[in-house]
């Protein structure tokens, strides 16, 4: 079936380009770093993303976007609710007092389900 987990970020204005790159590199690295406990293997089917280059002007402040593809809803649920590697990323960049992400937007969908 497959599920797409779309994550968009805007970073705080005082965040250095190096810090933004570090966060983006770490986000991309989740594809290999997130390992399912039952298989001891990475379970993210694909992960791609980058800096916004839209010319439409409708980004609503979002500067970077990532699409994480999972094989199943259960894999997405584990990623969000149980994966310690993902949880550590969220804590470091989004939830902690020193987090560099100003805003985050997450949308999930199953292709073809309208």
N, C-alpha and C positions, 0 to 999 in steps of 0.2 A: 504494500500500500504506500508507504513512504509519507513523511511529514517534513515540511519546511518550517524552520524556526528562524524568523528574520529579526535581527537585532540592529538597532540604529543608535548611535551615540552622538552627543555633542560634548566637547571637553570644556573645562573651565578656561576662561580667557587667559589666565596667567600660566597655563600649562605649556611647557616647552615642547618644541617639535620632537625632541628626543624622547620625552616622556610619552607623548602621543604614539610615536613609533613603537616604543616598548610595549604599550598596552595593546596595540594592534597586532604586533608580533606574537604576544602571549595569547591573544584571542585566537589567532590562526593556529597556534600550537596546540590548542585544545583538541584538535582533530586526532592527534596522536597521544596526547597526554591523558585524555579521559578514557579509562579502561573499565570495562564492565566486570564486576566481581564474579559473576557466574562463568564467564569465558576467559577472563584474564587477558582480553584483547580489546583494542580500541573499538568502539561501537558507533562512532560518528561516521556516517556513510560518506559525507563530503562537507567541506567547509571552505567557503570563499568569501572574499570581501575586499573593501578598500575605501579610499577617500572619495567623497561625493564629487562628481563632475557634471551634474545635471545643469542644463541651461534654462530650466523652466522656472526656477525661483520659488519652488513650493516645498523646500526642504524643512521648513518650520524649525530652523536652527540645527538640524541634524547634519553632521559633517562626515560621518563614517557609517558604513552599513556592512553587515555580514549575513550570509545565508548559511545556516547549519542544516544539513539534511540527515534525518534519522530514518531507519528502516521501519520503525513502528512508533505508535503513540506511547507504548510502554518504555521505549528507549528514551524518548523525550522526557517522559515523566521521571525517569531515573536521573537524567541529566539535571533537571530542575530541582528535584526534591532529595536526591541521594548522593550525587557525585561530589565527593569532597574536593576534587581538583577544580570543578566548575564553581563550587561554593567559595573556594579560596580566591578565585579570580574576581567574583562578584564583590566579595568583602574588600579586597585590595583596591579595586578600581572604581567601584560604585557605592558601596555601603559604608566604608570606614570614614572617620573624621577627615583624614587626609586624601580622600578619593579625588581623582582628577576628572571623573566623568560628571558633567553638570546635569545632563538629561539622558535618559535611555528610553527607547520605545521598542517593545517586543510584540510581534504579530506572528502567530503560527497558522499554517493552513495545510490541508491535504490537497494536492493538485487534482483539479477536476471537481472538487466538492464545492459547489456554488450555493 
